[in-house]
Amino acid sequence: MIGIQASEANARTRGTRRFRPDPWAAGALLITAIVALPVLTVLGAAFFPTENIWPHLWETVLPGYILATLELMAGVAAGTILIGVSAAWLVTTCDFPGRRIFEWALVLPLAMPAYVVAYVYTDILEFAGPVQALLRDIFGWRTVQDYWFPEIRSLGGAIVVMTMTLYPYVYLLTRSAFLEQSSGVGEAARTLGCSPWAAFRRVSLPMARPSIVVGVALVLMETLNDFGTVDFFAVQTLTTGMFNVWLVMNNTGGGAQIAVVMLVFVIFLLVAERAARRKRGYHDTSTRPRLPVRFELRGGRKALALLVCAIPILIGFVIPAGLLTSYAIEFYDVSLNNRFPQAAFNSILLAALAAAIAVMIGLFLAYAVRLRKSTLLRNLARFASLGYAVPGAVLAIGILFPFGAFDNAVDSFMRGAFGISTGLILSGTIIAILFAYVVRFLALAYGTLEAGLGRVTPHMDDAARTLKHGPAQALIKVNLPIIRGSMMTAGILIFVDCMKELPATLLLRPFNFDTLATYVYQFASDELLEECALGALTIVAAGIIPVILLTRVMGRNRPDQELSVV
Amino acid sequence: MKYRLLAAIALIVAPMATTTAASAAEVNIYSYRQDVLVRPLFDAFTKETGVKVNVVFARKGLIKRLQAEGRNSPADLVFTVDIARLSDIVNAGLSQPVKTATLEKSVPAEYRDENGMWYGLTLRARMIYTSKERVGKGQITSYEQLADPKWRGKVCTRKGDHAYNIALLAAYIGHYGEAKATDWLRGVKANLARKPQGNDRAQVKAIMEGVCDIAVGNHYYMALMLKNDKQKPWAASANLVFPTLAGKGTHMNVSGVMMTKYAPNKANALKLMEFLTSKKAQGIYANVNNEYPIDPNVKASPLLESWGKFPRDGIALDTIAKNRAAALKIVNTVGYNDGPVSN
């Protein structure tokens, strides 16, 4: 529920109207009902367990899961804020060599699936890996008992890996907030005797805080739904606990109950995010921001700025991509079989379709909410976006049951009425996968477009209406051209995320069907990094081009292009 | 132009969107087992019979999919490892009984359901790996000894709630009861060298690294490590022990196959089941995966043969499946996954 300021301001000043049905509201209701189905299915399972193991869980492992989850979230939040905000501030307000390259290169780790980065660093940093081997050679150590080395498979390791792959969300949002700030504000602070650091701390940072919170909320939702990294690093979070109870032990009720605990976390995040945004009153949007005057760094500060920007790119992208490339070259014959090109094609097609559909639905919802100004509708739209924080495999199960029920109902009806069996219409088709992607990532589309539309003044709509345009025409002729940038941003983010999506794809896919992610997984799940390198690298490559596009879109510094989640 | 784009998308998507239902020469499989492991068998089957084999592989949740799809599920057969999962599917009412003389002749009674709900295809032994350097032969010969205080800080295993460990603990419960099993697992936990992590192979690697002296792992990982250049040194650092449980023998689990309740391609599915228990397919299984053939008349791979014969723990597989829930509770109660130091 991360959208951006102006829409709310409008809603408040114009008052909240009572809900009246019309095609837009009815459509929005229908969409939210369908999209909320998977989450509702999971909730339903939690409250009607067949064997209630809640007391047992609560007495044994659950407190530990909650604690580990909190520690992980706190660590990742701190890490992503530290890296994301400082890098964003440096590239927008300072001048130093390579700044223009850093500006887009800082986003690259977004294309890296976190679980792949986890494998890569385990390979590099474990006992048998090159780093420890080198240390042993230099110091003459032999066994583990001879020296201490940090254990990569740990909570700390998980925090580092997730920070390095997720900080771009905070970076992107904060950077666009800094770009939006009229440089006059910063300059005024400087003339009042503030050092650049004080101007940052006392003016720029507080003004950017809502965007930072939005970014961190995104990061934390991704942290909550991650399974691959925490499982690999043996960190006992709510997600790993839920998987074991639900899918290994086949206790649906218990698994769903842990899922509910996770949803409580999410709702808390969303509320916190809302609260942070309500204080956006001091956001100055009255004038078009001028290009900021950049502060030139010299000497030690220049070196420090270079380090701050280079290290995250190095750890989050260059090193993993480099290792994957060397493996891909060495093992291309193992990985490059006839299934590979088909998998790449499937991935790109599905991701592109899902991005297009999600953006269209997100736009419809955001516009309907704008038209109706109904609080009920807005809250429903946000509820529909909860799918973003649900682990993929759980979401997939939440899809299997309603789809199965629908297919079987249609089949029974057709058998009864016409004597024809229609079989499964939706289950086990790519429609199910597309649905999963849309449910999962609609939050990105809705939030971004709600924010984009929020920055279009309602006078524009009114003007269009005086020209006898209906709501649909007003949307197409007036709003769309203005929020094109937001649509691009949303579409690209969703595309990149879909390329990486694994658990839902795995469980919902048709027979003999692979995407790059499932293709990589069959090797990666055996911890055979070499064999999966080529596929992983292709996911990254397919993600990079859109990521670079994204930064270019956002770099144009148009105030309508802020990224957000519902 | 817009419509042309839509038409193009529809053309690409439509063929992908159709579900495979019953048709003359195919059989549909939901497999918990990796594609690479079962593919050679399916290829041999298709070559012999002309029946096409379609597969969905996923490691988690396929039971739910079968359940959700109900009467119209296209799946004919389910492939899985672990007796507990086989009985989950039976208990959920998603399987149908199959009985033929061929199947019953190849698969010994203890490795199939008495009503024909499932048939074992291969056997896997849960072994103890010991350091060649640091553990003398004969120093550990039973699972019970994993809890012996003399191995404090010397034992590595994967997570306690992994299906392989749960099955072993369930067998332990079957022999000794829950109270003793809890004590035993507490003892093993106290002996752990580190927090449980990684797969079975990672435990053997830890022996090579000197992190621990004793690890628990399935037998075929030894064969897999010997085949992989990078992993050969791991295998070389360890000896294999066929441990006993309650003085009986080594804990065994099955991989198996079952026919779904609503299988649309029943005849082909049966053909594949019989093929998989045939001498030919059992031979492929033995040599590709290095698992023990279910048919006692088929030889294991040369490597496995070289390890010699060993006694098996004869506890009924049903008992293992039945004790699974209790086993998971014990793992949680003991806090096994927290590692040796627990709060």
Chai-1 contact restraints between the chains, C-beta under 6 A:
chainA,res_idxA,chainB,res_idxB,connection_type,confidence,min_distance_angstrom,max_distance_angstrom,comment,restraint_id
A,H56,B,K329,contact,1.0,0.0,6.0,A-B,restraint_1
A,T60,B,N332,contact,1.0,0.0,6.0,A-B,restraint_2
A,T60,B,T333,contact,1.0,0.0,6.0,A-B,restraint_3
A,V61,B,N332,contact,1.0,0.0,6.0,A-B,restraint_4
A,F127,B,E209,contact,1.0,0.0,6.0,A-B,restraint_5
A,T143,B,G210,contact,1.0,0.0,6.0,A-B,restraint_6
A,V144,B,E209,contact,1.0,0.0,6.0,A-B,restraint_7
A,V144,B,G210,contact,1.0,0.0,6.0,A-B,restraint_8
A,V144,B,V211,contact,1.0,0.0,6.0,A-B,restraint_9
A,R153,B,Q197,contact,1.0,0.0,6.0,A-B,restraint_10
A,A234,B,K195,contact,1.0,0.0,6.0,A-B,restraint_11
A,A234,B,Q197,contact,1.0,0.0,6.0,A-B,restraint_12
A,Q236,B,N337,contact,1.0,0.0,6.0,A-B,restraint_13
A,N244,B,D161,contact,1.0,0.0,6.0,A-B,restraint_14
A,L247,B,K60,contact,1.0,0.0,6.0,A-B,restraint_15
A,L247,B,G61,contact,1.0,0.0,6.0,A-B,restraint_16
A,M249,B,L328,contact,1.0,0.0,6.0,A-B,restraint_17
A,N250,B,D88,contact,1.0,0.0,6.0,A-B,restraint_18
A,A393,B,K60,contact,1.0,0.0,6.0,A-B,restraint_19
A,A393,B,G61,contact,1.0,0.0,6.0,A-B,restraint_20
A,I397,B,G61,contact,1.0,0.0,6.0,A-B,restraint_21
A,I397,B,K64,contact,1.0,0.0,6.0,A-B,restraint_22
A,L400,B,K64,contact,1.0,0.0,6.0,A-B,restraint_23
A,L400,B,R65,contact,1.0,0.0,6.0,A-B,restraint_24
A,L400,B,A68,contact,1.0,0.0,6.0,A-B,restraint_25
A,F401,B,A68,contact,1.0,0.0,6.0,A-B,restraint_26
A,G404,B,A68,contact,1.0,0.0,6.0,A-B,restraint_27
A,G404,B,E69,contact,1.0,0.0,6.0,A-B,restraint_28
A,G404,B,G70,contact,1.0,0.0,6.0,A-B,restraint_29
A,N408,B,G70,contact,1.0,0.0,6.0,A-B,restraint_30
A,N408,B,N72,contact,1.0,0.0,6.0,A-B,restraint_31
A,D411,B,N72,contact,1.0,0.0,6.0,A-B,restraint_32
A,G423,B,A21,contact,1.0,0.0,6.0,A-B,restraint_33
A,G423,B,N72,contact,1.0,0.0,6.0,A-B,restraint_34
A,L424,B,T19,contact,1.0,0.0,6.0,A-B,restraint_35
A,L424,B,N72,contact,1.0,0.0,6.0,A-B,restraint_36
A,S427,B,E69,contact,1.0,0.0,6.0,A-B,restraint_37
A,G428,B,T19,contact,1.0,0.0,6.0,A-B,restraint_38
A,T429,B,A17,contact,1.0,0.0,6.0,A-B,restraint_39
A,T429,B,T19,contact,1.0,0.0,6.0,A-B,restraint_40
A,I430,B,M16,contact,1.0,0.0,6.0,A-B,restraint_41
A,I430,B,A17,contact,1.0,0.0,6.0,A-B,restraint_42
A,I431,B,A17,contact,1.0,0.0,6.0,A-B,restraint_43
A,L506,B,A58,contact,1.0,0.0,6.0,A-B,restraint_44
A,L507,B,A58,contact,1.0,0.0,6.0,A-B,restraint_45
A,L507,B,G61,contact,1.0,0.0,6.0,A-B,restraint_46
A,F511,B,T20,contact,1.0,0.0,6.0,A-B,restraint_47
A,F511,B,N54,contact,1.0,0.0,6.0,A-B,restraint_48
A,F511,B,V56,contact,1.0,0.0,6.0,A-B,restraint_49
A,N512,B,N54,contact,1.0,0.0,6.0,A-B,restraint_50
A,Q522,B,Q34,contact,1.0,0.0,6.0,A-B,restraint_51
A,Q522,B,D35,contact,1.0,0.0,6.0,A-B,restraint_52
